[in-house]
Amino acid sequence: GTDADQGSLVFDLIEELRAPLADRLVLGLVGRGFNIAMDAEGSLGRPVRRRLAETFYRQWERPVRAFGSALKPRELLERQVLGLRASLEGKVTYTAFRFRW
């Protein structure tokens, strides 16, 4: 691969968690009236970034149902990384995480 491909596997793996964690978090905040205001350059202000980060961190510690267990997202991500490794070694078939809304 090229240098441009260096992070693509990482992004593909984290994509499984993007919608149920990041997207759901932002949409939930907006639905409760949180204003994601941008400055003149199109960047998020410090208070907005802080609120998003704090809310994400709290959610990162909240267990989700995954593969018949309650796992914290960080545990789920670790499970997926180990599963991918085992799949690449030919030991198992990789099973993607699918969040049930």
Biopython code that builds the backbone (N, CA, C, O; Angstrom):
import numpy as np
from Bio.PDB.StructureBuilder import StructureBuilder

atoms = [
    (1, "GLY", "N", (0.807, -1.192, 0.000)),
    (1, "GLY", "CA", (0.000, 0.000, 0.000)),
    (1, "GLY", "C", (0.845, 1.248, 0.000)),
    (1, "GLY", "O", (2.065, 1.190, 0.157)),
    (2, "THR", "N", (0.206, 2.352, -0.173)),
    (2, "THR", "CA", (0.884, 3.637, -0.178)),
    (2, "THR", "C", (0.806, 4.259, 1.203)),
    (2, "THR", "O", (0.092, 3.777, 2.082)),
    (3, "ASP", "N", (1.556, 5.344, 1.377)),
    (3, "ASP", "CA", (1.499, 6.065, 2.653)),
    (3, "ASP", "C", (0.089, 6.543, 2.956)),
    (3, "ASP", "O", (-0.296, 6.622, 4.123)),
    (4, "ALA", "N", (-0.685, 6.862, 1.930)),
    (4, "ALA", "CA", (-2.061, 7.333, 2.130)),
    (4, "ALA", "C", (-2.946, 6.241, 2.729)),
    (4, "ALA", "O", (-3.965, 6.546, 3.348)),
    (5, "ASP", "N", (-2.573, 4.980, 2.555)),
    (5, "ASP", "CA", (-3.362, 3.865, 3.066)),
    (5, "ASP", "C", (-3.020, 3.486, 4.500)),
    (5, "ASP", "O", (-3.663, 2.598, 5.060)),
    (6, "GLN", "N", (-2.047, 4.117, 5.102)),
    (6, "GLN", "CA", (-1.536, 3.701, 6.395)),
    (6, "GLN", "C", (-2.606, 3.579, 7.478)),
    (6, "GLN", "O", (-2.539, 2.654, 8.288)),
    (7, "GLY", "N", (-3.576, 4.466, 7.523)),
    (7, "GLY", "CA", (-4.573, 4.421, 8.570)),
    (7, "GLY", "C", (-5.904, 3.857, 8.155)),
    (7, "GLY", "O", (-6.830, 3.821, 8.965)),
    (8, "SER", "N", (-6.037, 3.414, 6.923)),
    (8, "SER", "CA", (-7.359, 3.035, 6.434)),
    (8, "SER", "C", (-7.954, 1.848, 7.188)),
    (8, "SER", "O", (-9.166, 1.824, 7.402)),
    (9, "LEU", "N", (-7.165, 0.878, 7.595)),
    (9, "LEU", "CA", (-7.698, -0.258, 8.345)),
    (9, "LEU", "C", (-8.217, 0.194, 9.708)),
    (9, "LEU", "O", (-9.256, -0.282, 10.168)),
    (10, "VAL", "N", (-7.508, 1.096, 10.344)),
    (10, "VAL", "CA", (-7.949, 1.635, 11.636)),
    (10, "VAL", "C", (-9.283, 2.351, 11.471)),
    (10, "VAL", "O", (-10.188, 2.173, 12.286)),
    (11, "PHE", "N", (-9.409, 3.153, 10.430)),
    (11, "PHE", "CA", (-10.659, 3.877, 10.196)),
    (11, "PHE", "C", (-11.803, 2.927, 9.865)),
    (11, "PHE", "O", (-12.938, 3.145, 10.291)),
    (12, "ASP", "N", (-11.511, 1.886, 9.115)),
    (12, "ASP", "CA", (-12.543, 0.897, 8.809)),
    (12, "ASP", "C", (-13.030, 0.213, 10.076)),
    (12, "ASP", "O", (-14.228, -0.022, 10.236)),
    (13, "LEU", "N", (-12.121, -0.103, 10.966)),
    (13, "LEU", "CA", (-12.479, -0.785, 12.204)),
    (13, "LEU", "C", (-13.285, 0.127, 13.132)),
    (13, "LEU", "O", (-14.286, -0.304, 13.705)),
    (14, "ILE", "N", (-12.863, 1.361, 13.280)),
    (14, "ILE", "CA", (-13.573, 2.282, 14.176)),
    (14, "ILE", "C", (-14.925, 2.686, 13.596)),
    (14, "ILE", "O", (-15.808, 3.122, 14.334)),
    (15, "GLU", "N", (-15.096, 2.545, 12.283)),
    (15, "GLU", "CA", (-16.364, 2.895, 11.641)),
    (15, "GLU", "C", (-17.534, 2.104, 12.228)),
    (15, "GLU", "O", (-18.659, 2.602, 12.282)),
    (16, "GLU", "N", (-17.264, 0.868, 12.670)),
    (16, "GLU", "CA", (-18.316, 0.054, 13.284)),
    (16, "GLU", "C", (-18.924, 0.746, 14.510)),
    (16, "GLU", "O", (-20.091, 0.528, 14.835)),
    (17, "LEU", "N", (-18.138, 1.566, 15.175)),
    (17, "LEU", "CA", (-18.594, 2.217, 16.412)),
    (17, "LEU", "C", (-19.025, 3.666, 16.215)),
    (17, "LEU", "O", (-19.601, 4.270, 17.120)),
    (18, "ARG", "N", (-18.749, 4.230, 15.033)),
    (18, "ARG", "CA", (-19.040, 5.647, 14.806)),
    (18, "ARG", "C", (-20.522, 5.970, 14.963)),
    (18, "ARG", "O", (-20.879, 6.859, 15.736)),
    (19, "ALA", "N", (-21.379, 5.269, 14.250)),
    (19, "ALA", "CA", (-22.810, 5.601, 14.295)),
    (19, "ALA", "C", (-23.416, 5.429, 15.687)),
    (19, "ALA", "O", (-24.083, 6.343, 16.173)),
    (20, "PRO", "N", (-23.206, 4.283, 16.346)),
    (20, "PRO", "CA", (-23.851, 4.123, 17.648)),
    (20, "PRO", "C", (-23.247, 4.975, 18.754)),
    (20, "PRO", "O", (-23.905, 5.228, 19.763)),
    (21, "LEU", "N", (-22.026, 5.415, 18.586)),
    (21, "LEU", "CA", (-21.410, 6.219, 19.651)),
    (21, "LEU", "C", (-21.351, 7.700, 19.293)),
    (21, "LEU", "O", (-21.995, 8.518, 19.950)),
    (22, "ALA", "N", (-20.600, 8.050, 18.275)),
    (22, "ALA", "CA", (-20.399, 9.459, 17.950)),
    (22, "ALA", "C", (-21.635, 10.109, 17.336)),
    (22, "ALA", "O", (-22.097, 11.143, 17.820)),
    (23, "ASP", "N", (-22.173, 9.512, 16.276)),
    (23, "ASP", "CA", (-23.323, 10.116, 15.598)),
    (23, "ASP", "C", (-24.529, 10.208, 16.539)),
    (23, "ASP", "O", (-25.188, 11.244, 16.623)),
    (24, "ARG", "N", (-24.798, 9.129, 17.230)),
    (24, "ARG", "CA", (-25.946, 9.102, 18.147)),
    (24, "ARG", "C", (-25.788, 10.155, 19.249)),
    (24, "ARG", "O", (-26.758, 10.806, 19.638)),
    (25, "LEU", "N", (-24.565, 10.315, 19.744)),
    (25, "LEU", "CA", (-24.288, 11.300, 20.781)),
    (25, "LEU", "C", (-24.591, 12.718, 20.276)),
    (25, "LEU", "O", (-25.295, 13.481, 20.938)),
    (26, "VAL", "N", (-24.060, 13.056, 19.114)),
    (26, "VAL", "CA", (-24.256, 14.405, 18.568)),
    (26, "VAL", "C", (-25.734, 14.654, 18.269)),
    (26, "VAL", "O", (-26.271, 15.708, 18.611)),
    (27, "LEU", "N", (-26.384, 13.692, 17.636)),
    (27, "LEU", "CA", (-27.804, 13.873, 17.323)),
    (27, "LEU", "C", (-28.645, 13.982, 18.599)),
    (27, "LEU", "O", (-29.611, 14.744, 18.640)),
    (28, "GLY", "N", (-28.285, 13.232, 19.626)),
    (28, "GLY", "CA", (-28.988, 13.325, 20.902)),
    (28, "GLY", "C", (-28.827, 14.692, 21.535)),
    (28, "GLY", "O", (-29.794, 15.250, 22.053)),
    (29, "LEU", "N", (-27.616, 15.244, 21.505)),
    (29, "LEU", "CA", (-27.380, 16.578, 22.060)),
    (29, "LEU", "C", (-28.179, 17.634, 21.297)),
    (29, "LEU", "O", (-28.820, 18.494, 21.900)),
    (30, "VAL", "N", (-28.134, 17.560, 19.973)),
    (30, "VAL", "CA", (-28.864, 18.529, 19.150)),
    (30, "VAL", "C", (-30.367, 18.398, 19.401)),
    (30, "VAL", "O", (-31.073, 19.404, 19.473)),
    (31, "GLY", "N", (-30.848, 17.187, 19.531)),
    (31, "GLY", "CA", (-32.259, 16.957, 19.803)),
    (31, "GLY", "C", (-32.716, 17.525, 21.136)),
    (31, "GLY", "O", (-33.892, 17.838, 21.321)),
    (32, "ARG", "N", (-31.767, 17.656, 22.068)),
    (32, "ARG", "CA", (-32.084, 18.252, 23.380)),
    (32, "ARG", "C", (-31.770, 19.747, 23.428)),
    (32, "ARG", "O", (-31.753, 20.352, 24.500)),
    (33, "GLY", "N", (-31.520, 20.337, 22.253)),
    (33, "GLY", "CA", (-31.349, 21.781, 22.187)),
    (33, "GLY", "C", (-29.922, 22.293, 22.214)),
    (33, "GLY", "O", (-29.716, 23.507, 22.232)),
    (34, "PHE", "N", (-28.932, 21.417, 22.219)),
    (34, "PHE", "CA", (-27.536, 21.858, 22.226)),
    (34, "PHE", "C", (-27.199, 22.480, 20.881)),
    (34, "PHE", "O", (-27.450, 21.882, 19.835)),
    (35, "ASN", "N", (-26.636, 23.672, 20.909)),
    (35, "ASN", "CA", (-26.293, 24.411, 19.695)),
    (35, "ASN", "C", (-24.826, 24.152, 19.353)),
    (35, "ASN", "O", (-23.932, 24.569, 20.088)),
    (36, "ILE", "N", (-24.584, 23.474, 18.253)),
    (36, "ILE", "CA", (-23.212, 23.216, 17.814)),
    (36, "ILE", "C", (-22.797, 24.370, 16.915)),
    (36, "ILE", "O", (-22.761, 24.258, 15.690)),
    (37, "ALA", "N", (-22.487, 25.479, 17.566)),
    (37, "ALA", "CA", (-22.140, 26.704, 16.852)),
    (37, "ALA", "C", (-20.692, 26.664, 16.374)),
    (37, "ALA", "O", (-19.806, 26.135, 17.045)),
    (38, "MET", "N", (-20.483, 27.244, 15.188)),
    (38, "MET", "CA", (-19.141, 27.350, 14.622)),
    (38, "MET", "C", (-18.746, 28.816, 14.564)),
    (38, "MET", "O", (-19.597, 29.702, 14.484)),
    (39, "ASP", "N", (-17.445, 29.056, 14.604)),
    (39, "ASP", "CA", (-16.963, 30.420, 14.488)),
    (39, "ASP", "C", (-16.892, 30.813, 13.008)),
    (39, "ASP", "O", (-17.306, 30.046, 12.140)),
    (40, "ALA", "N", (-16.373, 31.994, 12.727)),
    (40, "ALA", "CA", (-16.334, 32.515, 11.357)),
    (40, "ALA", "C", (-15.496, 31.639, 10.423)),
    (40, "ALA", "O", (-15.739, 31.610, 9.216)),
    (41, "GLU", "N", (-14.511, 30.928, 10.975)),
    (41, "GLU", "CA", (-13.661, 30.049, 10.162)),
    (41, "GLU", "C", (-14.255, 28.656, 9.994)),
    (41, "GLU", "O", (-13.661, 27.809, 9.326)),
    (42, "GLY", "N", (-15.416, 28.407, 10.588)),
    (42, "GLY", "CA", (-16.051, 27.101, 10.486)),
    (42, "GLY", "C", (-15.562, 26.086, 11.504)),
    (42, "GLY", "O", (-15.790, 24.887, 11.346)),
    (43, "SER", "N", (-14.889, 26.562, 12.551)),
    (43, "SER", "CA", (-14.387, 25.679, 13.602)),
    (43, "SER", "C", (-15.320, 25.708, 14.806)),
    (43, "SER", "O", (-16.022, 26.691, 15.045)),
    (44, "LEU", "N", (-15.313, 24.621, 15.553)),
    (44, "LEU", "CA", (-16.101, 24.568, 16.777)),
    (44, "LEU", "C", (-15.377, 25.340, 17.872)),
    (44, "LEU", "O", (-14.160, 25.231, 18.019)),
    (45, "GLY", "N", (-16.129, 26.118, 18.635)),
    (45, "GLY", "CA", (-15.543, 26.864, 19.739)),
    (45, "GLY", "C", (-15.155, 25.942, 20.888)),
    (45, "GLY", "O", (-15.606, 24.799, 20.962)),
    (46, "ARG", "N", (-14.320, 26.447, 21.776)),
    (46, "ARG", "CA", (-13.837, 25.663, 22.911)),
    (46, "ARG", "C", (-14.974, 25.094, 23.760)),
    (46, "ARG", "O", (-14.911, 23.915, 24.108)),
    (47, "PRO", "N", (-16.015, 25.865, 24.116)),
    (47, "PRO", "CA", (-17.097, 25.287, 24.927)),
    (47, "PRO", "C", (-17.815, 24.131, 24.235)),
    (47, "PRO", "O", (-18.202, 23.158, 24.882)),
    (48, "VAL", "N", (-17.991, 24.240, 22.923)),
    (48, "VAL", "CA", (-18.652, 23.171, 22.168)),
    (48, "VAL", "C", (-17.764, 21.931, 22.149)),
    (48, "VAL", "O", (-18.236, 20.821, 22.394)),
    (49, "ARG", "N", (-16.492, 22.118, 21.860)),
    (49, "ARG", "CA", (-15.553, 20.982, 21.836)),
    (49, "ARG", "C", (-15.493, 20.305, 23.201)),
    (49, "ARG", "O", (-15.477, 19.077, 23.293)),
    (50, "ARG", "N", (-15.458, 21.109, 24.256)),
    (50, "ARG", "CA", (-15.385, 20.560, 25.610)),
    (50, "ARG", "C", (-16.632, 19.722, 25.916)),
    (50, "ARG", "O", (-16.524, 18.616, 26.445)),
    (51, "ARG", "N", (-17.805, 20.249, 25.584)),
    (51, "ARG", "CA", (-19.055, 19.523, 25.861)),
    (51, "ARG", "C", (-19.115, 18.221, 25.072)),
    (51, "ARG", "O", (-19.510, 17.188, 25.612)),
    (52, "LEU", "N", (-18.731, 18.261, 23.807)),
    (52, "LEU", "CA", (-18.716, 17.046, 22.995)),
    (52, "LEU", "C", (-17.742, 16.013, 23.575)),
    (52, "LEU", "O", (-18.076, 14.833, 23.684)),
    (53, "ALA", "N", (-16.555, 16.455, 23.939)),
    (53, "ALA", "CA", (-15.555, 15.532, 24.487)),
    (53, "ALA", "C", (-16.013, 14.937, 25.816)),
    (53, "ALA", "O", (-15.876, 13.733, 26.035)),
    (54, "GLU", "N", (-16.554, 15.768, 26.703)),
    (54, "GLU", "CA", (-17.017, 15.268, 28.002)),
    (54, "GLU", "C", (-18.162, 14.270, 27.827)),
    (54, "GLU", "O", (-18.198, 13.234, 28.491)),
    (55, "THR", "N", (-19.084, 14.584, 26.939)),
    (55, "THR", "CA", (-20.221, 13.701, 26.710)),
    (55, "THR", "C", (-19.761, 12.390, 26.078)),
    (55, "THR", "O", (-20.235, 11.317, 26.451)),
    (56, "PHE", "N", (-18.838, 12.478, 25.124)),
    (56, "PHE", "CA", (-18.318, 11.261, 24.509)),
    (56, "PHE", "C", (-17.602, 10.386, 25.530)),
    (56, "PHE", "O", (-17.779, 9.168, 25.537)),
    (57, "TYR", "N", (-16.795, 10.998, 26.391)),
    (57, "TYR", "CA", (-16.062, 10.222, 27.386)),
    (57, "TYR", "C", (-17.024, 9.484, 28.315)),
    (57, "TYR", "O", (-16.795, 8.320, 28.645)),
    (58, "ARG", "N", (-18.094, 10.148, 28.736)),
    (58, "ARG", "CA", (-19.083, 9.473, 29.586)),
    (58, "ARG", "C", (-19.698, 8.289, 28.846)),
    (58, "ARG", "O", (-19.868, 7.215, 29.424)),
    (59, "GLN", "N", (-20.025, 8.477, 27.596)),
    (59, "GLN", "CA", (-20.619, 7.399, 26.809)),
    (59, "GLN", "C", (-19.614, 6.268, 26.577)),
    (59, "GLN", "O", (-20.009, 5.104, 26.502)),
    (60, "TRP", "N", (-18.340, 6.586, 26.463)),
    (60, "TRP", "CA", (-17.287, 5.602, 26.241)),
    (60, "TRP", "C", (-17.194, 4.628, 27.419)),
    (60, "TRP", "O", (-16.714, 3.505, 27.265)),
    (61, "GLU", "N", (-17.654, 5.063, 28.587)),
    (61, "GLU", "CA", (-17.628, 4.220, 29.786)),
    (61, "GLU", "C", (-18.943, 3.482, 30.021)),
    (61, "GLU", "O", (-19.015, 2.645, 30.920)),
    (62, "ARG", "N", (-19.981, 3.765, 29.242)),
    (62, "ARG", "CA", (-21.304, 3.170, 29.418)),
    (62, "ARG", "C", (-21.404, 1.883, 28.586)),
    (62, "ARG", "O", (-21.233, 1.919, 27.367)),
    (63, "PRO", "N", (-21.678, 0.755, 29.238)),
    (63, "PRO", "CA", (-21.745, -0.516, 28.496)),
    (63, "PRO", "C", (-22.841, -0.522, 27.431)),
    (63, "PRO", "O", (-23.891, 0.103, 27.578)),
    (64, "VAL", "N", (-22.554, -1.253, 26.355)),
    (64, "VAL", "CA", (-23.512, -1.485, 25.282)),
    (64, "VAL", "C", (-23.661, -2.996, 25.124)),
    (64, "VAL", "O", (-22.765, -3.756, 25.492)),
    (65, "ARG", "N", (-24.789, -3.424, 24.579)),
    (65, "ARG", "CA", (-24.998, -4.848, 24.309)),
    (65, "ARG", "C", (-24.238, -5.217, 23.037)),
    (65, "ARG", "O", (-24.430, -4.613, 21.981)),
    (66, "ALA", "N", (-23.383, -6.208, 23.160)),
    (66, "ALA", "CA", (-22.591, -6.628, 22.004)),
    (66, "ALA", "C", (-22.241, -8.100, 22.141)),
    (66, "ALA", "O", (-21.638, -8.515, 23.131)),
    (67, "PHE", "N", (-22.617, -8.873, 21.160)),
    (67, "PHE", "CA", (-22.262, -10.287, 21.114)),
    (67, "PHE", "C", (-22.687, -11.029, 22.383)),
    (67, "PHE", "O", (-21.952, -11.871, 22.898)),
    (68, "GLY", "N", (-23.879, -10.704, 22.874)),
    (68, "GLY", "CA", (-24.421, -11.391, 24.033)),
    (68, "GLY", "C", (-23.876, -10.938, 25.373)),
    (68, "GLY", "O", (-24.126, -11.585, 26.390)),
    (69, "SER", "N", (-23.135, -9.835, 25.394)),
    (69, "SER", "CA", (-22.549, -9.321, 26.635)),
    (69, "SER", "C", (-22.788, -7.822, 26.742)),
    (69, "SER", "O", (-23.176, -7.164, 25.776)),
    (70, "ALA", "N", (-22.548, -7.304, 27.929)),
    (70, "ALA", "CA", (-22.542, -5.857, 28.124)),
    (70, "ALA", "C", (-21.076, -5.434, 28.180)),
    (70, "ALA", "O", (-20.362, -5.754, 29.130)),
    (71, "LEU", "N", (-20.642, -4.717, 27.157)),
    (71, "LEU", "CA", (-19.245, -4.291, 27.068)),
    (71, "LEU", "C", (-19.148, -2.779, 26.995)),
    (71, "LEU", "O", (-19.966, -2.127, 26.347)),
    (72, "LYS", "N", (-18.143, -2.222, 27.663)),
    (72, "LYS", "CA", (-17.855, -0.807, 27.464)),
    (72, "LYS", "C", (-17.318, -0.679, 26.038)),
    (72, "LYS", "O", (-16.678, -1.601, 25.533)),
    (73, "PRO", "N", (-17.572, 0.449, 25.393)),
    (73, "PRO", "CA", (-17.091, 0.609, 24.012)),
    (73, "PRO", "C", (-15.599, 0.332, 23.852)),
    (73, "PRO", "O", (-15.190, -0.237, 22.840)),
    (74, "ARG", "N", (-14.785, 0.718, 24.821)),
    (74, "ARG", "CA", (-13.348, 0.449, 24.707)),
    (74, "ARG", "C", (-13.071, -1.047, 24.740)),
    (74, "ARG", "O", (-12.151, -1.522, 24.073)),
    (75, "GLU", "N", (-13.863, -1.800, 25.514)),
    (75, "GLU", "CA", (-13.718, -3.259, 25.547)),
    (75, "GLU", "C", (-14.186, -3.865, 24.227)),
    (75, "GLU", "O", (-13.585, -4.815, 23.724)),
    (76, "LEU", "N", (-15.241, -3.321, 23.682)),
    (76, "LEU", "CA", (-15.748, -3.785, 22.395)),
    (76, "LEU", "C", (-14.711, -3.545, 21.305)),
    (76, "LEU", "O", (-14.458, -4.429, 20.486)),
    (77, "LEU", "N", (-14.117, -2.370, 21.286)),
    (77, "LEU", "CA", (-13.097, -2.062, 20.286)),
    (77, "LEU", "C", (-11.912, -3.014, 20.419)),
    (77, "LEU", "O", (-11.385, -3.495, 19.415)),
    (78, "GLU", "N", (-11.497, -3.284, 21.638)),
    (78, "GLU", "CA", (-10.396, -4.232, 21.851)),
    (78, "GLU", "C", (-10.782, -5.624, 21.345)),
    (78, "GLU", "O", (-9.968, -6.310, 20.727)),
    (79, "ARG", "N", (-12.011, -6.033, 21.605)),
    (79, "ARG", "CA", (-12.489, -7.336, 21.135)),
    (79, "ARG", "C", (-12.439, -7.397, 19.616)),
    (79, "ARG", "O", (-12.029, -8.407, 19.045)),
    (80, "GLN", "N", (-12.852, -6.322, 18.964)),
    (80, "GLN", "CA", (-12.863, -6.293, 17.502)),
    (80, "GLN", "C", (-11.445, -6.334, 16.939)),
    (80, "GLN", "O", (-11.196, -7.006, 15.938)),
    (81, "VAL", "N", (-10.525, -5.628, 17.568)),
    (81, "VAL", "CA", (-9.128, -5.640, 17.116)),
    (81, "VAL", "C", (-8.559, -7.057, 17.224)),
    (81, "VAL", "O", (-7.917, -7.550, 16.297)),
    (82, "LEU", "N", (-8.802, -7.701, 18.362)),
    (82, "LEU", "CA", (-8.306, -9.068, 18.544)),
    (82, "LEU", "C", (-8.975, -10.035, 17.562)),
    (82, "LEU", "O", (-8.331, -10.951, 17.050)),
    (83, "GLY", "N", (-10.264, -9.826, 17.304)),
    (83, "GLY", "CA", (-10.967, -10.656, 16.334)),
    (83, "GLY", "C", (-10.430, -10.471, 14.931)),
    (83, "GLY", "O", (-10.312, -11.434, 14.173)),
    (84, "LEU", "N", (-10.107, -9.240, 14.584)),
    (84, "LEU", "CA", (-9.528, -8.970, 13.270)),
    (84, "LEU", "C", (-8.170, -9.643, 13.138)),
    (84, "LEU", "O", (-7.858, -10.241, 12.109)),
    (85, "ARG", "N", (-7.363, -9.539, 14.193)),
    (85, "ARG", "CA", (-6.053, -10.195, 14.169)),
    (85, "ARG", "C", (-6.199, -11.708, 13.964)),
    (85, "ARG", "O", (-5.507, -12.301, 13.137)),
    (86, "ALA", "N", (-7.101, -12.315, 14.721)),
    (86, "ALA", "CA", (-7.323, -13.757, 14.597)),
    (86, "ALA", "C", (-7.813, -14.108, 13.191)),
    (86, "ALA", "O", (-7.457, -15.151, 12.644)),
    (87, "SER", "N", (-8.624, -13.236, 12.619)),
    (87, "SER", "CA", (-9.116, -13.462, 11.257)),
    (87, "SER", "C", (-7.973, -13.389, 10.246)),
    (87, "SER", "O", (-7.886, -14.220, 9.342)),
    (88, "LEU", "N", (-7.105, -12.404, 10.399)),
    (88, "LEU", "CA", (-5.974, -12.265, 9.484)),
    (88, "LEU", "C", (-4.999, -13.430, 9.621)),
    (88, "LEU", "O", (-4.299, -13.775, 8.669)),
    (89, "GLU", "N", (-4.957, -14.033, 10.809)),
    (89, "GLU", "CA", (-4.109, -15.208, 11.025)),
    (89, "GLU", "C", (-4.792, -16.486, 10.549)),
    (89, "GLU", "O", (-4.204, -17.564, 10.633)),
    (90, "GLY", "N", (-6.034, -16.381, 10.048)),
    (90, "GLY", "CA", (-6.752, -17.524, 9.525)),
    (90, "GLY", "C", (-7.409, -18.397, 10.586)),
    (90, "GLY", "O", (-7.801, -19.527, 10.292)),
    (91, "LYS", "N", (-7.539, -17.900, 11.807)),
    (91, "LYS", "CA", (-8.089, -18.691, 12.909)),
    (91, "LYS", "C", (-9.615, -18.637, 13.000)),
    (91, "LYS", "O", (-10.251, -19.615, 13.395)),
    (92, "VAL", "N", (-10.191, -17.512, 12.641)),
    (92, "VAL", "CA", (-11.642, -17.326, 12.735)),
    (92, "VAL", "C", (-12.106, -16.462, 11.573)),
    (92, "VAL", "O", (-11.295, -15.894, 10.842)),
    (93, "THR", "N", (-13.412, -16.371, 11.413)),
    (93, "THR", "CA", (-14.005, -15.430, 10.472)),
    (93, "THR", "C", (-14.372, -14.174, 11.258)),
    (93, "THR", "O", (-14.983, -14.260, 12.323)),
    (94, "TYR", "N", (-14.004, -13.025, 10.740)),
    (94, "TYR", "CA", (-14.284, -11.765, 11.436)),
    (94, "TYR", "C", (-15.779, -11.481, 11.447)),
    (94, "TYR", "O", (-16.455, -11.631, 10.430)),
    (95, "THR", "N", (-16.289, -11.071, 12.603)),
    (95, "THR", "CA", (-17.697, -10.700, 12.743)),
    (95, "THR", "C", (-17.775, -9.220, 13.103)),
    (95, "THR", "O", (-17.318, -8.810, 14.170)),
    (96, "ALA", "N", (-18.345, -8.436, 12.223)),
    (96, "ALA", "CA", (-18.476, -6.998, 12.465)),
    (96, "ALA", "C", (-19.509, -6.735, 13.549)),
    (96, "ALA", "O", (-20.468, -7.491, 13.701)),
    (97, "PHE", "N", (-19.306, -5.662, 14.299)),
    (97, "PHE", "CA", (-20.271, -5.235, 15.308)),
    (97, "PHE", "C", (-21.389, -4.502, 14.609)),
    (97, "PHE", "O", (-21.142, -3.613, 13.794)),
    (98, "ARG", "N", (-22.630, -4.869, 14.926)),
    (98, "ARG", "CA", (-23.798, -4.176, 14.381)),
    (98, "ARG", "C", (-24.654, -3.748, 15.548)),
    (98, "ARG", "O", (-25.219, -4.580, 16.257)),
    (99, "PHE", "N", (-24.746, -2.463, 15.742)),
    (99, "PHE", "CA", (-25.522, -1.909, 16.837)),
    (99, "PHE", "C", (-27.001, -2.007, 16.514)),
    (99, "PHE", "O", (-27.421, -1.685, 15.403)),
    (100, "ARG", "N", (-27.786, -2.448, 17.474)),
    (100, "ARG", "CA", (-29.244, -2.523, 17.309)),
    (100, "ARG", "C", (-29.856, -1.294, 17.968)),
    (100, "ARG", "O", (-29.715, -1.094, 19.175)),
    (101, "TRP", "N", (-30.525, -0.485, 17.185)),
    (101, "TRP", "CA", (-31.151, 0.718, 17.691)),
    (101, "TRP", "C", (-32.412, 0.311, 18.391)),
    (101, "TRP", "O", (-33.131, 1.163, 18.913)),
]
sb = StructureBuilder()
sb.init_structure("model")
sb.init_model(0)
sb.init_chain("A")
sb.init_seg("    ")
for serial, (resi, resn, name, xyz) in enumerate(atoms, 1):
    if name == "N":
        sb.init_residue(resn, " ", resi, " ")
    sb.init_atom(name, np.array(xyz, "f"), 0.0, 1.0, " ", f" {name:<3s}", serial, name[0])
structure = sb.get_structure()
